[in-house]
Amino acid sequence: MLAAAPLPGQGTPPPPSAEAAPARDIVVVGSRIPDFEKVLDACLAEHCAPDKDIAATLALAQAQFEVGTYDAARASLLAARRRNARFAKQYPVAVANLHHANGVIAGHLGLADAEWSSALDTVSAIKAGTAEDDPRVFLERIELGDAYARAGRFKGSEMQYAGIARRAHKLGLVEIEGLALLRIATLNTRLAEQNHAMFASSARQAIDALLARREPALQPYQVAAGQLSFLLAAQTTPGPELDRLVAQYPRQPAGAPARMLYAPAIALTASPQGVRNGFGSNSGAIGLFNAGMPATGMDSYVGQWIDVAFTIGADGRISDAHISRSGDRVALKKGWAEQVVRAISVRRYAPQAQPSYGRERYTFTANLVAVTGSRLQARDPTPRLVRADLGPETTASPTASDLAPAS
């Protein structure tokens, strides 16, 4: 969960057996957090190694995040950062994962400065214990490019990806180059969702440039580029034509990740303040544009989150999209939550050998900004919708959870 949401598509694990699969997700909310706290406390009492401390903290923070206690999750991560940030040279991957997780939680809280600084800290941590040309350094720099994009600094994001691609090409790191090129294509494809006339040409050029390469190591990235090509075409394709396009896409074998081929823009009809607005994107952070709205209070977005669970059928259509859990202040009808479910319901995935299942967290938030003429902070008038891919509901034990991305 604490990894960045995948850009070109969404992976889902194999579904449970037919006998065990209910018609609708049954969510049992138990008291798992004390169990995770006990594991962490025991680790600290034994003066465990920093990587063990971080793994236990990430497990606790994810549990806290999933029940909606974002402030508690952030407090856990910040405490672990104070204990372990100085060990980046000895444990670069673990410390980088800790910074990355802190950035994810900061994004859901609307703490833009902390989200940005965590991305920089992640790069610094991985560089502290690895060589400058280590592939893991490049991967974290790609994450930094993602942070640029989440902040709306799209030109800076593309420049970051392009610089990584050039450097990786010079060093012969073909797979890193392919990933950076794919990020450029993905960024422009997503921008084309909001302004097709302006960005479609750039998206097509980036996709074609990757598809034209002949190195065998780039084949997985070219598959993803083909998926982006479909997404780009689907933006201007009417319903019946879209059905024909989907039918032509190769069927995914059993156990393969679900491949999203079409995701409509999520169009909000009203904000919590009652102002009509709209936005379009399916990236990790989605911007809403309400330029005339005044800054709102600190607690205006507390409890504004939902988990949407859904089934992807063998034909690639979504069924039973529903809110499986939500914060205590969410208006589930005639608001942003309903619009999210509606948009997910009409997604299209590639045909697949068997159904699969997804669960996504959406948080409606806004960045904290300084109030003019005051030292106080308030929420920016431009809200954000932040997404995290949770995967189907799980019952993993606290000792088995290592929830940070492996860099």
Secondary structure, 3 states (H helix, E strand, C coil): CCCCCCCCCCCCCCCCCCCCCCCCCCCCCCCCHHHHHHHHHHHHHCCCCHHHHHHHHHHHHHHHHHCCCHHHHHHHHHHHHHHHHHHCCCCHHHHHHHHHHHHHHHHHHCCHHHHHHHHHHHHHHHHHCCCCCCHHHHHHHHHHHHHHHHCCCHHHHHHHHHHHHHHHHHHCCHHHHHHHHHHHHHHHHHHHHHCHHHHHHHHHHHHHHHHCCCCHHHHHHHHHHHHHHHHHHHCCCCHHHHHHHHHHCCCECCCCCCCEEECCCCCCCCCCCCCCCCCCCCCCEEECCCCCCCCECCCCCCCCEEEEEEEECCCCEEEEEEEEEECCCCCCCCCHHHHHHHHHHCCEECCECCCEEEEEEEEEEEEEEECCCCCCEEEEEEEEEEEEECCCCCCCCHHHCCCCCCC
